[in-house]
Amino acid sequence: TLCSLGYVSMGISPLPAAGDMKRCNGLLSIDDPYLYKYLANDGQLMGKLTDRRRQTNVIVYGRTLSTFTMIQGLLDRGVQSKCITLAIPRQQCHVNDTDADAQIDEDMPWIYPNAFEDEQTQERMEKKLEEIGVTIVRECKVIEVLSDSENLTGVVLKRLDMPDEEEEEDEFEQEE
């Protein structure tokens, strides 16, 4: 997703030579090899996320078990649940039309699996997160990353469960 938007995670170095890839502070991938460094208890990013005087929001985008473990880790480190948004895309939403073939459809459960094998467990987990104050946006796709010269300022999500005439784009601001 980040790559398709022209971004790489903060810890990816050097920047890939292909295209106009860029990075901005606050934009991380679960696959970033230095994720632990940016989310360290004494790190600058965690300091912002846990500062109770200035609310800083975080969007966790994904549908795998890693998404839910990321949220648990943020909560365990003191991030307020009301500052967390879980954005859950459709399983196939990042497959390009040109890539669509039977093999990708067949492999998708292994490439980009659901977090839980049964729907009831998924529903219970989502309900529990909502009860504690986490905002959940379902059936969405990141369509734009907003940033100033260095820092993430927001993310634009497109709702995929609404017809085009009712289409809604939610912009989530990253408050610094």
C-alpha positions in Angstrom: 0.0 0.0 0.0 2.7 2.5 1.0 4.7 1.7 -2.2 1.6 2.3 -4.4 1.3 5.7 -2.8 4.9 6.6 -3.4 6.1 6.1 0.2 8.3 3.8 2.2 8.4 3.2 5.9 10.7 5.3 8.1 13.2 2.5 8.7 13.7 1.5 5.0 17.1 2.8 4.1 18.3 3.8 1.6 15.3 4.9 -0.3 14.6 2.6 -3.2 16.1 4.0 -6.4 13.0 3.3 -8.5 10.6 6.2 -8.9 9.9 9.1 -6.6 9.7 7.2 -3.3 9.7 9.3 -0.2 9.2 8.8 3.5 7.8 11.0 6.3 8.1 10.9 10.1 5.2 8.9 11.6 4.5 6.7 8.6 5.5 3.1 9.4 4.9 -0.3 7.9 4.4 -3.4 10.0 7.2 -5.0 7.8 9.7 -2.2 8.7 12.8 -4.0 10.2 13.2 -1.1 12.6 9.6 -0.9 13.8 10.7 -1.8 17.4 13.1 1.2 17.3 10.4 3.7 16.4 7.9 2.3 18.9 10.4 2.0 21.8 9.0 3.3 25.1 11.6 6.0 25.3 11.4 7.0 21.6 10.2 10.3 20.2 7.2 8.8 18.4 5.9 6.9 21.5 6.4 10.1 23.5 4.1 11.9 21.2 1.5 9.1 21.1 1.4 8.8 24.9 1.5 12.5 25.7 -1.8 13.1 27.5 -1.6 16.9 27.2 -1.5 16.8 23.3 -3.6 14.2 21.7 -1.8 12.5 18.7 -3.8 10.0 16.7 -2.6 6.8 15.2 -4.1 4.8 12.3 -3.4 1.1 12.2 -4.3 -0.1 8.6 -4.6 -3.8 7.9 -6.6 -7.0 8.3 -4.1 -9.5 9.6 -3.3 -10.7 13.1 -0.3 -8.3 13.1 -2.7 -5.4 12.9 -4.4 -6.5 16.2 -1.1 -7.2 17.9 0.1 -3.7 16.9 -3.0 -2.2 18.6 -2.4 -4.3 21.7 1.2 -3.1 21.8 0.2 0.5 21.5 -2.4 0.1 24.3 0.2 -1.7 26.5 2.6 1.2 26.0 0.1 3.8 27.1 -1.5 5.1 23.9 -5.1 6.1 24.7 -7.6 3.9 23.0 -9.6 7.0 21.8 -6.5 8.0 19.8 -6.4 4.7 17.8 -8.2 4.1 14.6 -8.3 0.6 13.1 -8.8 0.8 9.3 -9.7 -2.5 7.8 -9.4 -2.9 4.0 -11.1 -5.6 2.0 -8.9 -8.6 1.4 -8.7 -8.0 -2.4 -8.6 -4.2 -2.4 -4.8 -3.9 -3.2 -4.9 -6.3 -6.1 -4.6 -4.4 -9.3 -7.1 -5.2 -12.1 -4.1 -6.2 -14.3 -3.0 -8.6 -11.5 -6.4 -10.2 -11.1 -6.2 -13.8 -12.1 -7.3 -17.1 -10.7 -3.9 -17.8 -9.0 -4.0 -14.6 -7.0 -7.5 -15.3 -5.9 -6.5 -18.8 -4.8 -3.4 -17.5 -3.0 -5.0 -14.5 -1.3 -5.8 -16.3 2.0 -2.1 -17.0 2.5 -0.8 -13.7 1.1 -3.1 -11.4 3.0 -5.1 -13.6 5.5 -7.9 -12.6 7.8 -6.8 -12.0 11.4 -9.0 -14.8 12.7 -10.1 -18.0 11.2 -13.7 -17.6 12.3 -15.9 -14.6 11.8 -17.4 -14.7 15.3 -13.9 -14.2 16.9 -13.2 -11.3 14.6 -16.5 -9.7 15.5 -15.9 -10.2 19.2 -12.4 -8.6 18.9 -13.7 -5.6 17.0 -16.6 -5.2 19.5 -14.1 -5.2 22.4 -11.9 -2.6 20.7 -14.9 -0.4 20.1 -16.0 -0.8 23.7 -12.7 0.5 25.0 -12.8 3.5 22.6 -10.9 2.4 19.5 -12.5 3.7 16.3 -13.0 1.1 13.5 -13.4 2.0 9.8 -14.3 -1.1 7.8 -14.2 -1.7 4.1 -11.8 1.1 3.3 -8.6 1.8 1.4 -5.9 4.4 1.9 -5.9 6.6 -1.2 -3.7 9.4 -0.1 -1.0 10.2 2.5 -0.8 13.8 3.5 2.5 15.2 4.7 4.4 18.5 5.0 8.1 18.4 4.0 8.9 15.8 6.7 6.0 14.8 8.8 2.8 12.8 8.4 -0.2 15.2 8.7 -3.1 12.9 7.7 -4.4 10.0 5.8 -7.3 9.9 3.4 -9.4 6.7 3.5 -11.9 5.8 0.8 -15.0 3.8 2.0 -15.5 0.9 -0.3 -18.8 -0.2 1.1 -20.7 2.8 -0.2 -22.0 3.3 -3.7 -20.2 6.1 -5.7 -23.0 8.6 -5.3 -22.8 8.2 -1.5 -19.1 7.8 -1.5 -17.4 9.2 1.5 -13.8 10.0 2.0 -12.6 10.2 5.6 -9.6 12.3 6.3 -7.8 11.5 9.5 -5.6 14.3 10.7 -2.3 13.5 12.5 -2.0 16.2 15.1 1.5 17.1 16.0 
